[in-house]
Amino acid sequence: MSVSMKANLTIVERIRQLAEGFRFVCGQPVHRSDGVVDISLDGFRNEEGLLRHLFTVSAGCPPGPEVKDLQWTVRETDSESACSYTTDRRGQFCLGPIEPGRNCELLFEGCKQVTEPRKAPGATAASPRVAATDAIPGVVPALTPTFRTDPGRAMEIMRLIAPLLLERILGDPAVAAQHVEGLLDLLRQQQTLLRSAKHVRDEVVELLAGYCEQQLLCKEPGVRTSLPRPVMDNILWQAVVLMEENRAVQEERASLGAVRRALNEQLRSGEGPEPAEDTVNFTLEEYAPRQASDLVQRLQTVFDALVS
């Protein structure tokens, strides 16, 4: 297929190509990308100790309607066992418990609803969702392009994220605090690498892994396995809440503090990575039902902008 033809594929057509021959071993992460659409599978254990998997289709931020209501079948290759799943509005679904080491395949069955297909970025039509996000005043800038255009601003955001990353890896907040400046110094030294990165969050994990091994804190593979996509989402949500706390009015700060503590507890507890967005919603509904709708919308807008 020529480059020009591939550029005009719809998101669904790209997903279908990426999903072809998608096989995995339970407990092992899988990631595929064509540079526009990403599909990934991350394993985790829930609070009962059962192995679960979170499947994600990513095609830009905020998630567009084309990643919702996608139908999939998961089949164990050595048995007749099969289950059907449908992606939610985030392009995700959680697989039921499967024994570690089982060989499975993931089959894309198509869309639940037929909607007007949106062309992928790079096609002839522009994406109105990106323009709408960029036009919202006061939105935190997207991390990846900001490293290219305003590295100082990007490092301000990383100052919020770095302690959370280190605490996740090291477990002890006091020990993590001793290494924050060292990690930030490394990120500053690697500005050229980060400016050219396709996704800054992926490069940051690699740099963090190298830093931890150099400092004899832990081995590189342990860092990577401790930071699958759902965990990174939780950390980025915590950073977003911290940003909003710093500029919130007095009556909102207690609610935002409760959200931050709930996210942090979720991360420390070792429970499976239930979507951090759900934790945000549930906590605000409990602590601030009158403010919940407005705060959720604000936090979601900042999160979507940050990870775009």
C-alpha positions in Angstrom: 0.0 0.0 0.0 1.4 3.4 -1.0 2.1 6.1 1.6 -0.6 8.4 0.2 -3.2 5.6 0.3 -2.3 4.7 3.9 -2.6 8.3 5.0 -6.2 8.4 4.0 -7.2 5.2 5.9 -9.9 5.7 8.5 -9.2 5.0 12.1 -11.3 1.8 11.9 -9.4 0.6 8.9 -6.1 1.2 10.7 -7.4 -0.8 13.7 -8.4 -3.7 11.5 -4.8 -3.8 10.0 -3.1 -3.6 13.4 -5.4 -6.3 14.9 -4.6 -8.8 12.1 -2.9 -11.8 13.7 -3.0 -10.3 17.2 -1.9 -13.1 19.5 -0.6 -12.9 23.1 0.5 -15.0 26.0 -1.5 -14.2 29.2 0.5 -12.0 31.5 2.8 -10.6 28.9 2.2 -7.0 27.6 1.7 -6.4 23.8 1.8 -3.2 21.9 1.3 -2.4 18.2 1.3 1.0 16.5 1.2 2.3 12.9 2.3 5.8 14.1 -1.3 7.0 14.2 -3.3 4.3 16.1 -2.0 2.3 19.0 -3.4 -0.9 20.4 -2.0 -2.4 23.6 -2.7 -5.1 26.2 -1.4 -4.8 29.7 -1.7 -7.5 32.4 -2.3 -6.9 36.1 -3.6 -8.7 39.1 -6.8 -7.6 40.9 -7.3 -7.6 44.6 -8.2 -11.3 44.6 -4.9 -12.1 42.9 -6.5 -13.0 39.6 -4.7 -12.2 36.4 -6.6 -9.6 34.3 -5.8 -7.7 31.2 -6.6 -4.1 30.1 -7.0 -3.6 26.4 -6.7 -0.1 24.9 -7.2 1.4 21.5 -5.6 4.9 21.2 -6.2 7.2 18.3 -5.5 10.7 19.7 -6.6 12.6 22.7 -9.3 13.2 23.8 -10.6 9.8 22.6 -12.8 10.2 19.6 -16.1 8.4 18.9 -14.4 5.9 16.6 -12.7 4.0 19.5 -16.1 3.5 21.3 -18.3 0.4 20.7 -15.6 -1.6 18.9 -16.4 -5.3 19.1 -13.7 -7.9 19.9 -13.5 -11.6 20.5 -10.8 -13.1 22.7 -10.2 -16.8 22.0 -7.9 -19.3 23.7 -6.0 -20.9 20.9 -5.8 -24.3 22.5 -9.5 -24.6 23.5 -12.9 -23.6 22.3 -13.2 -20.9 25.0 -14.1 -17.5 23.6 -15.5 -14.2 25.0 -16.8 -11.1 23.4 -16.0 -7.5 24.5 -16.9 -4.0 23.5 -14.7 -0.9 24.0 -16.0 1.9 26.2 -15.7 5.6 25.3 -12.0 5.5 26.3 -11.4 2.7 23.8 -10.8 0.2 26.6 -12.2 -3.1 28.0 -11.0 -5.4 30.7 -10.6 -9.1 30.0 -11.9 -11.6 32.4 -9.5 -13.8 34.4 -7.3 -16.1 32.3 -4.6 -18.4 33.6 -1.0 -17.1 33.2 0.8 -18.5 30.2 -2.3 -19.4 28.2 -2.0 -18.6 24.4 -4.8 -16.4 23.1 -5.8 -14.4 20.0 -7.7 -11.2 19.8 -10.1 -10.8 16.8 -11.5 -7.5 15.7 -15.2 -8.0 14.8 -16.0 -4.4 13.7 -18.1 -1.5 15.0 -21.3 -1.9 17.1 -22.6 1.3 15.4 -21.9 2.7 12.0 -21.0 6.4 12.3 -19.4 8.9 10.0 -15.7 7.8 9.9 -13.1 10.3 10.9 -9.9 10.4 8.9 -6.8 9.7 10.8 -4.4 12.6 11.5 -2.5 13.3 8.3 -5.5 12.6 6.1 -7.0 15.5 4.0 -9.7 16.4 6.5 -8.6 18.3 9.7 -9.5 17.0 13.1 -11.9 19.4 14.8 -11.3 17.7 18.2 -7.7 18.9 18.3 -8.6 22.4 17.3 -11.3 22.5 20.0 -8.9 21.4 22.7 -6.3 23.9 21.6 -8.8 26.7 21.8 -9.8 26.1 25.5 -8.2 28.8 27.5 -6.0 27.8 30.4 -5.5 24.2 29.3 -2.2 22.6 30.4 -0.1 22.1 27.2 0.4 18.7 25.7 3.6 17.2 27.2 5.2 15.8 24.1 5.0 18.9 21.8 5.8 21.2 24.8 9.2 19.6 25.2 9.9 20.8 21.6 8.5 24.3 21.9 8.9 25.2 25.6 11.1 22.8 27.5 11.1 25.0 30.6 7.3 24.7 30.9 7.6 20.9 30.2 10.1 20.6 33.1 7.6 22.4 35.4 5.1 19.6 34.7 7.8 16.9 35.1 8.6 18.3 38.5 5.1 17.2 39.5 5.3 13.8 37.8 8.9 12.8 38.9 8.2 12.2 42.6 5.2 10.1 41.7 7.2 8.0 39.3 10.0 7.5 41.9 7.6 6.6 44.7 5.9 4.0 42.5 9.3 2.4 41.8 10.9 2.8 45.2 7.9 2.4 47.5 9.2 4.8 50.1 8.2 8.5 49.6 11.2 9.6 51.7 13.7 7.7 49.6 11.9 8.8 46.4 12.3 12.5 47.5 16.1 12.1 47.7 16.2 11.2 44.0 13.8 13.8 42.5 16.4 16.4 41.6 18.8 13.7 40.2 16.0 12.4 37.9 15.1 16.0 36.8 18.8 16.7 36.1 18.9 13.7 33.9 15.8 14.8 32.0 17.3 18.3 31.5 20.5 16.6 30.1 18.4 14.6 27.7 16.4 17.5 26.3 17.5 16.7 22.7 16.2 13.1 23.1 12.9 14.3 24.6 12.3 16.9 22.0 12.5 14.3 19.3 10.5 11.7 21.1 7.2 10.5 19.5 5.8 10.0 23.1 7.6 11.7 25.9 6.0 9.4 28.5 7.7 6.4 26.9 11.1 8.0 26.8 10.8 9.2 30.4 10.2 5.6 31.5 13.3 4.5 29.7 15.4 7.3 31.2 14.0 6.5 34.7 14.9 2.8 34.2 18.5 3.8 33.3 18.7 6.2 36.3 17.5 3.6 38.8 20.0 1.0 37.6 22.8 3.5 37.6 22.0 4.5 41.2 21.7 0.8 42.2 18.0 1.4 43.1 16.6 -1.5 41.1 17.1 -3.3 37.8 15.8 -1.8 34.5 13.2 -4.5 33.7 11.6 -3.9 37.1 11.0 -0.3 36.3 9.3 -1.0 33.0 7.0 -3.7 34.4 6.0 -1.4 37.3 4.8 1.3 34.9 2.3 -0.2 32.4 -0.1 2.3 30.7 -2.8 2.2 33.4 -0.3 3.0 36.1 1.1 5.9 34.0 -2.4 7.2 33.5 -2.9 7.1 37.3 0.3 9.1 37.8 -0.6 11.7 35.2 -4.1 12.0 36.8 -2.4 12.8 40.1 -0.3 15.4 38.4 -3.4 17.0 36.9 -5.1 17.1 40.3 -2.0 18.7 41.8 -2.1 21.4 39.1 -5.8 22.1 39.7 -5.3 22.2 43.5 -2.7 25.0 43.1 -5.2 27.2 41.2 -8.6 26.1 42.7 -10.7 28.2 45.0 -10.8 27.3 48.7 -14.0 25.3 48.7 -12.7 23.0 45.9 -9.3 22.2 47.4 -10.6 19.7 50.0 -12.4 17.8 47.3 -9.4 17.8 45.0 -7.2 16.7 47.9 -9.5 13.7 48.5 -9.2 12.7 44.8 -5.4 12.9 45.0 -5.3 10.7 48.1 -7.7 8.2 46.5 -5.5 8.0 43.4 -2.4 7.7 45.5 -3.9 4.9 47.6 -5.0 3.1 44.5 -1.4 3.2 43.2 0.1 2.1 46.5 -2.4 -0.7 47.3 -1.1 -2.9 44.5 -4.7 -3.5 43.3 -5.3 -3.9 39.6 -5.2 -0.7 37.6 -8.9 0.1 37.5 -9.3 3.2 35.3 -8.0 6.2 37.2 -10.8 8.3 35.7 -13.4 6.1 37.5 -11.6 6.8 40.8 -11.8 10.5 40.1 -15.5 10.3 39.4 -16.4 8.1 42.3 -14.4 10.2 44.8 -15.9 13.5 43.7 -19.4 12.1 43.7 -18.8 11.1 47.3 -17.0 14.2 48.6 -18.5 17.0 46.5 -21.7 15.9 44.7 -22.6 19.5 43.9 -19.2 20.3 42.5 -18.6 16.9 40.9 -19.8 17.6 37.4 -17.8 20.8 36.9 -14.6 19.4 38.6 -14.7 16.2 36.5 -15.0 18.1 33.3 -12.2 20.5 34.2 -9.9 17.6 35.3 -10.7 15.6 32.2 -10.0 18.6 29.9 -6.6 19.1 31.5 -5.7 15.3 31.4 -6.7 15.0 27.7 -4.6 18.0 26.8 -1.6 16.8 28.8 -1.4 13.4 27.2 -2.2 14.5 23.6 
